[in-house]
Amino acid sequence: MADEKILEEVRTALAQGQRARARDLLTRLLRRAPNQPEYWLWMSAAVETPKERLYCLREVLRLDPDNLDARRGLILMGALPHDERLVAPAALQRRTWQVDLEKPRDEVTHHLWRRVALYAGLVILVAALVTLGVFSVNRLRQRAQPTRPVISFQPLPTATPLPAAQTAATPNPAFTPTITPPWAALAATYTPTPAYGRTPHPIIEAYSLGLRAFERGDYNRAIQYLDQAAQIQPAADIYTLIGDIYLSQGAYSQALQAYNQAIQTDKTYAPAYLGRARALLQSAPNPEQEARRNLEEALRLDPNLAEARLELARLAAEQGDLAAATRQIEQAATQLPESPLVAYYRGWLALQSNDLDEALRQVQEALRRDVTLLPAYRLLGQIYLLQDQPAQAIPPLEVYLTYGPPSADVEALGWLAQAYAREGRADEALALLDRALAADRLNLTLWLQRGEVNLQASNNTAALEDFKQALNLNPRSFAASLGRGRALLGLQAYGDAYMQLSKSEGLARSAADKAAVYYWRAQAVEPLDPRAAYADWQRLLALPETAMPATWRTQAQAALARLATPTATPLRSLTLTSTPPQVTPTYAATAIR
C-alpha cells in the first residue's frame, strides 16, 4: 500500500510538472526494489535528459526483455532498429492525380517518404516520451509489490556512521588483534545499499565513477568524482551523498557545506535536511532546536523518511522524554519493519531505561538481521559490561574496534580495557588505555580507569601519577582523591595516605563513598594510631550493609576483635600488603550520545 501511495504521488507530481519531485519519489521505490522494470519505465518519463531517458529504458529492457513500452521508446530514440509492428508511420492518403506523377519520380518520392516518416517519428517520439509513464501507471499499480525496505547509509545514535555493508574484512590498523569477523562465514557478502534519492546521471561519467568508488569504500576518490559531477550538473542527490561521506569521516563543516548546497539546489529534497540535522548534532553548540527543525522539515517533505524519525527519537531520549522517543521509533518500525536499525534503536532506548535484558534481546535481533552492523557490536559489548559479564563483552568490542571506524573511539577502548582488566589481562588493558589517552588526554574517566588498573597490577607509582592527573582535571573528584590515597597506601606512605583519604571524606556524597573512605583509611592509620583505626572500623560497620561488599564487613569485624585484644601484636610491626583487598569500582558504560 505504501508503494501504491508513492506511485500515486508520482503521477500527481508529473501531471503538475514537478519532475524533480517525481524523480525523488521514484528513486525511493528504486532504492527498495532496484530490479522492478516498471519503476525504471516510470523514471524514463521523469528524468531531464535524453541520455538519462535512454539509460532508464535500457534498464527496463534488461530486466524485462518483452516490455513493449520500453522497446517502442528505444525505437523512437533510434537505439533499436525500426519495427513497424511497434512504431508504424501513419499511412498517407493517395490521390488519383498522384499516380501518373509518381511513376517517373520514384527516387524523389522515396526521399519524400523518408522525410515524412522522419517528421512523423519525431512527433510520435515527443508524445511517447511525455506520456510514457502515464500510459504505464495502470500496469505499475497492478504489478508493483511491496518489498523489504533497505537501509540507507546514515549515522547512528552513537555518532558512528552506519557503514556500507562489509564486502571484506578490513582490519583497523590502529587496533588489530587476531580475530575473524563474524560475517566471514557468509556465503555471499551484503550488497552496499544505494543512497536515498540516487537519480541516474549516466550522462556524467564522473558520477558513475564516484558511485563505484563509494560502494567499494574508497570515499576520498568518491568525493573527487562526485565533486566533478556536481560541477557539470548540480543535483541535490549528488551533494547529499558527498555530505554523507564527509559526515562518516567526521568532517562536519564540509558535510554541512555539502548539505547546504543540496538544499540550495532543491529545497524539496528531504534527505538533505536529514543530513544537515545530523551534521549539526555533531558540530554545532546547542544544536537540538535547529536539528529538530531540519528533521521535521525532512518529514514534512517526505513522511516516509523513517530515518528522520529515528533521529527525533534520539533527541527525545537525550532530553529524558522516553515516551516520545518510543513513539518515533515505533512509527519508524511500521515503515521499516525488518530494519536492523529499528531493532538497534529499540535496544539503545531500552538501555536508557536500564532494561538490560530487553536491550540485549533487541541488539541481538539487530545483528541477526544484519551481521555486519558494526555499531551493534559496540552496543552489545556495552550491555554485557553493564551486566557484569566482561568475558562476553570482549569479543563484540574487539570486532567493533578491529573493523570499525579508523578514528579512535576512546569510550569503546575504555570499555574493552575495563573488560580486559576484570578478566586479569592488565597489560592489554593498560595498552588500550594508553592508546585512548593519546587521543584524549583530557578524559577524566580514562585517567581514573588507568589508575584502577595500575592499582590492581601493583603499579602504585604509576597509579599515583594517574590519579594526580585526574585531580588536575577535577580537584573535586571523589574517585580521583580516593584513588590517590589508595596508591599512597600501596606505597606504604601511611601518613600521606591518611591525609589524602581524610580529604576524600569531605568529597563523599553517598553511604558507599563513606564506606570506601573508612575502609581504606582504617588500613592506612592502623600502623600509626590503632585507636583511630578502631574508630574507622566502627564507622564502617555502622553504615548500611548495602553500602559495601560483604567482605568489608567481615574484615572490619576481624580488625575490631584484633585491636580490642589486650595482648595484641605491636601494630607498627604489622606488614601491610602493597595491594590490600579491594573492590574495583565499575565505570559503567554511559548512555549513548
Residue pairs with C-beta under 8 A, 6 or more apart in sequence:
1 146
2 146
2 304
2 335
3 29
3 32
3 144
3 145
3 146
3 147
4 141
4 144
6 25
6 28
6 29
6 304
7 29
7 42
7 137
7 140
7 141
7 144
9 21
9 25
10 22
10 25
10 26
10 42
10 46
10 133
11 133
11 134
11 137
13 19
13 21
13 22
13 25
14 22
14 45
14 46
14 133
14 134
15 134
19 46
19 47
19 48
20 266
20 268
20 269
21 268
22 45
22 46
23 43
23 46
23 47
23 199
24 197
24 199
24 268
24 269
24 270
24 302
26 39
26 42
26 43
26 46
27 43
27 196
27 197
27 198
27 199
27 237
28 196
28 197
28 302
28 304
29 36
29 39
29 144
30 36
30 39
30 40
30 43
30 194
30 198
31 150
31 152
31 193
31 194
31 195
31 196
31 197
31 198
32 147
32 148
32 149
32 150
33 39
33 145
33 147
34 194
35 63
36 63
36 144
36 147
37 59
37 60
37 63
37 64
37 67
37 70
38 136
38 139
38 140
38 143
38 144
39 140
39 144
40 56
40 57
40 59
40 60
40 63
41 56
41 57
41 60
41 67
41 69
41 70
41 132
41 133
41 136
41 140
42 133
42 136
42 137
42 140
43 56
43 200
44 53
44 56
44 57
44 60
44 70
44 73
44 129
44 132
44 133
45 129
45 130
45 131
45 132
45 133
45 134
45 136
46 133
47 53
47 56
47 199
47 200
49 203
50 77
51 202
51 203
52 200
52 201
52 202
52 203
53 73
53 77
53 129
54 74
54 77
54 79
54 202
55 200
55 202
56 200
57 70
57 73
57 74
57 77
57 79
58 70
58 74
58 79
60 67
60 69
60 70
61 67
61 70
61 71
61 74
64 70
68 86
69 132
69 135
69 136
71 80
71 83
71 86
72 86
72 87
72 128
73 128
73 129
73 132
74 80
75 81
75 82
75 83
75 86
75 87
76 87
76 121
76 124
76 125
76 128
76 129
77 125
87 121
87 124
89 116
89 117
89 120
89 121
90 120
92 116
102 109
148 338
149 306
149 335
149 336
149 337
149 338
149 339
150 193
150 194
151 162
151 193
151 336
151 339
151 340
151 341
151 370
152 162
152 193
152 194
152 195
152 196
152 271
152 307
153 161
153 162
153 163
153 164
153 193
153 195
153 244
153 248
154 161
154 162
154 244
154 274
154 278
154 307
154 341
155 161
155 162
155 247
155 248
155 278
155 282
156 162
156 341
156 344
156 375
157 310
157 314
157 345
157 348
157 592
157 593
158 375
158 378
158 379
158 592
158 593
159 281
159 282
159 593
160 374
160 375
160 378
160 404
160 405
160 409
161 244
161 247
161 248
161 405
162 341
162 373
162 375
163 248
163 372
163 374
164 192
164 193
164 214
164 215
164 217
165 189
165 190
165 191
165 192
165 193
165 370
165 372
166 181
166 183
166 189
166 190
166 372
166 403
167 189
167 190
167 192
167 216
167 217
168 189
169 180
169 181
169 183
169 184
169 403
170 217
170 403
171 402
171 403
172 401
172 402
172 403
172 404
172 405
172 406
173 406
174 406
174 408
174 435
175 401
175 402
175 435
176 402
177 398
177 402
179 395
179 398
179 399
179 402
181 399
181 402
181 403
182 367
182 371
182 399
183 189
183 190
183 371
183 372
186 371
190 370
190 372
192 214
192 215
195 214
195 237
195 240
195 241
195 244
195 271
196 240
196 271
196 305
196 307
197 236
197 237
197 240
197 269
197 270
197 271
198 211
198 237
198 241
199 235
199 237
201 207
201 208
201 229
201 233
201 235
201 238
202 208
203 233
204 229
204 232
204 233
206 225
206 226
206 228
206 229
206 232
207 225
207 226
207 229
207 233
207 238
209 225
210 221
210 222
210 223
210 224
210 225
210 226
210 228
210 229
210 238
210 241
211 222
213 219
213 221
213 222
213 224
213 225
214 222
214 226
214 241
214 245
219 245
219 248
219 249
222 245
223 242
223 245
223 246
226 238
226 241
226 242
226 245
227 242
229 235
229 238
230 238
230 239
230 242
230 261
234 261
234 265
235 265
235 266
236 262
236 263
236 265
236 266
236 269
236 272
237 262
237 269
237 271
238 262
239 258
239 259
239 261
239 262
239 265
239 272
240 258
240 259
240 262
240 269
240 271
240 272
240 275
242 258
243 254
243 255
243 256
243 257
243 258
243 259
243 262
243 272
243 275
243 276
243 279
244 255
244 275
246 252
246 254
246 255
246 258
247 255
247 275
247 278
247 279
247 282
248 405
250 282
250 407
252 279
252 282
252 283
253 283
255 275
255 278
255 279
256 276
256 279
256 280
256 283
258 275
259 272
259 273
259 275
259 276
259 279
260 276
262 269
262 271
262 272
262 275
263 269
263 272
263 273
263 276
266 272
268 301
269 301
270 297
270 298
270 299
270 301
270 302
270 305
270 308
271 298
271 302
271 305
273 294
273 295
273 297
273 298
273 301
273 308
274 294
274 295
274 298
274 305
274 307
274 308
274 311
276 294
277 290
277 291
277 292
277 294
277 295
277 298
277 308
277 311
278 291
278 311
280 287
280 290
280 291
280 294
281 287
281 288
281 291
281 311
281 315
284 290
284 291
288 315
288 318
288 319
291 311
291 315
292 312
292 315
295 308
295 311
295 312
295 315
296 312
298 305
298 308
299 305
299 308
299 309
304 335
306 331
306 332
306 335
306 336
306 339
307 332
307 341
309 328
309 329
309 331
309 332
309 335
310 328
310 329
310 332
310 341
310 342
310 345
312 328
313 324
313 325
313 326
313 328
313 329
313 332
313 345
313 349
314 325
314 345
316 322
316 324
316 325
316 328
317 325
317 348
317 349
317 352
318 591
318 593
322 349
322 352
322 353
325 349
325 352
326 349
329 342
329 345
329 346
329 349
332 339
332 342
332 345
333 339
333 342
336 342
338 369
339 369
340 366
340 367
340 369
340 370
340 373
340 376
341 366
341 373
343 362
343 363
343 365
343 366
343 369
344 362
344 363
344 366
344 373
344 375
344 376
344 379
346 358
346 362
347 358
347 359
347 360
347 361
347 362
347 363
347 365
347 366
347 376
347 379
347 383
348 359
348 379
348 592
350 356
350 358
350 359
350 362
351 359
351 379
351 382
351 383
351 386
351 591
351 592
352 591
356 383
356 386
356 387
359 379
359 383
360 380
360 383
360 384
360 387
363 376
363 379
363 380
363 383
364 380
366 373
366 376
367 373
367 376
367 377
367 380
370 376
374 399
374 400
374 403
374 404
375 400
375 404
377 396
377 397
377 399
377 400
377 404
378 396
378 397
378 400
378 404
378 409
378 412
379 592
380 393
380 396
381 393
381 394
381 396
381 397
381 400
381 412
381 415
381 416
381 419
382 393
382 415
382 589
384 390
384 392
384 393
384 396
384 419
385 393
385 415
385 418
385 419
385 588
385 589
386 588
386 589
388 586
390 418
390 419
390 420
390 422
390 423
391 419
391 423
393 415
393 416
393 419
394 416
394 419
394 420
394 423
397 412
397 415
397 416
397 419
398 416
400 409
400 412
401 409
401 412
401 413
401 416
404 412
408 435
408 436
408 438
408 439
408 440
410 436
410 437
410 439
410 440
410 443
410 446
411 589
411 590
413 432
413 433
413 435
413 436
414 432
414 433
414 436
414 445
414 446
414 449
414 587
415 589
416 432
417 428
417 429
417 430
417 432
417 433
417 436
417 449
417 450
417 453
418 429
418 449
418 586
418 587
420 426
420 428
420 429
420 432
421 429
421 452
421 453
421 456
421 584
422 584
426 453
426 456
426 457
427 457
429 453
430 450
430 453
430 454
430 457
433 446
433 449
433 450
433 453
434 450
436 443
436 446
437 443
437 446
437 447
437 450
440 446
442 473
444 470
444 473
444 474
444 477
444 480
445 587
447 466
447 467
447 469
447 470
447 473
447 480
448 466
448 467
448 470
448 477
448 479
448 480
448 483
448 587
449 587
450 466
451 463
451 466
451 467
451 470
451 480
451 483
451 487
452 463
452 483
452 584
452 585
454 460
454 462
454 463
454 466
454 487
455 463
455 483
455 486
455 487
455 490
455 579
455 582
455 584
456 579
456 582
456 584
458 490
458 578
458 579
460 487
460 490
460 491
460 578
461 487
461 491
463 483
463 486
463 487
463 490
464 484
464 487
464 488
464 491
466 483
467 480
467 481
467 483
467 484
467 487
468 484
470 477
470 479
470 480
470 483
471 477
471 480
471 481
471 484
473 480
474 480
476 507
477 507
478 504
478 507
478 508
478 509
478 513
479 585
481 500
481 503
481 504
481 507
482 501
482 504
482 513
482 516
482 517
482 520
484 500
485 497
485 498
485 500
485 501
485 503
485 504
485 520
485 521
485 524
486 497
486 520
486 580
486 582
488 496
488 497
488 500
488 524
489 497
489 501
489 520
489 523
489 524
489 576
489 580
490 578
490 579
490 580
491 578
492 576
492 578
494 524
494 525
494 527
494 528
495 528
497 520
497 521
497 524
498 521
498 524
498 525
498 528
501 517
501 520
501 521
501 524
502 521
504 513
504 516
504 517
505 514
505 517
505 521
507 513
508 514
508 516
508 517
510 547
511 543
511 544
511 546
511 547
512 547
512 548
514 539
514 543
514 547
515 540
515 543
515 547
515 548
515 552
516 548
518 536
518 537
518 539
518 540
518 543
519 536
519 540
519 548
519 552
519 555
519 556
520 580
521 536
522 533
522 536
522 537
522 540
522 556
522 559
523 533
523 576
523 580
525 532
525 533
525 536
526 533
526 559
526 563
526 571
526 574
527 571
527 572
527 574
527 576
530 563
530 568
530 571
533 559
533 563
534 559
534 560
534 563
534 564
537 556
537 559
537 560
537 563
538 560
540 548
540 552
540 553
540 556
541 553
541 556
541 557
541 560
545 553
549 583
551 581
551 583
552 583
555 581
562 568
563 571
